[in-house]
Amino acid sequence: MTTDSYKPASGIVDPNVVKTPGFNFEDRRYIFPIPLSEITSNPKIATQQNAGW
C-alpha cells in the first residue's frame, strides 16, 4: 500500500489493502509483559504469557 492509494472518503478500496494479513485473534496470548505479581497469583494468565517476556 502506498500513500497514493489512499483517498479518504472516495469509497474506493485499494485491493492490496484487503490482502494485508490481519492480527491472528485465535492466538489469545498476551502481546505485552504481564506483571510478575499477576502471573504468580493467576496460573491461567501465566500460561497465556508469550515466551521470552
C-alpha positions as CSV (number, residue, x, y, z in Angstrom):
1,M,0.0,0.0,0.0
2,T,1.2,3.5,-0.8
3,T,0.0,6.9,0.2
4,D,-1.2,7.4,-3.4
5,S,-3.6,4.5,-3.0
6,Y,-5.3,6.2,0.0
7,K,-8.1,8.6,-1.0
8,P,-10.2,9.5,2.0
9,A,-14.0,9.3,1.6
10,S,-13.7,8.2,-2.0
11,G,-15.4,4.9,-1.5
12,I,-12.6,3.2,-3.4
13,V,-10.7,0.5,-1.6
14,D,-7.2,-0.5,-2.8
15,P,-7.3,-4.3,-3.3
16,N,-3.8,-4.5,-1.8
17,V,-5.1,-3.3,1.5
18,V,-7.6,-6.1,1.7
19,K,-4.8,-8.6,1.1
20,T,-2.8,-7.4,4.1
21,P,-2.8,-10.1,6.8
22,G,-4.5,-9.1,10.0
23,F,-3.8,-10.0,13.6
24,N,-4.4,-13.6,14.5
25,F,-7.1,-13.3,17.1
26,E,-7.3,-17.1,17.6
27,D,-3.9,-16.9,19.3
28,R,-5.1,-15.4,22.6
29,R,-1.8,-14.9,24.2
30,Y,-1.0,-11.5,25.5
31,I,1.4,-9.5,23.4
32,F,2.8,-7.4,26.3
33,P,4.6,-8.5,29.5
34,I,2.3,-9.2,32.4
35,P,3.5,-8.1,35.9
36,L,5.1,-10.9,37.8
37,S,2.7,-10.4,40.7
38,E,-0.2,-11.2,38.4
39,I,1.4,-14.2,36.9
40,T,2.3,-15.8,40.2
41,S,-1.2,-15.3,41.6
42,N,-3.1,-16.4,38.4
43,P,-1.7,-19.6,36.7
44,K,-4.2,-19.2,33.7
45,I,-2.6,-15.8,32.8
46,A,0.8,-17.3,33.2
47,T,0.1,-19.9,30.5
48,Q,-1.1,-17.1,28.2
49,Q,2.1,-15.1,28.6
50,N,4.3,-15.1,25.5
51,A,7.6,-16.9,25.9
52,G,10.6,-14.6,26.4
53,W,8.9,-11.9,28.4
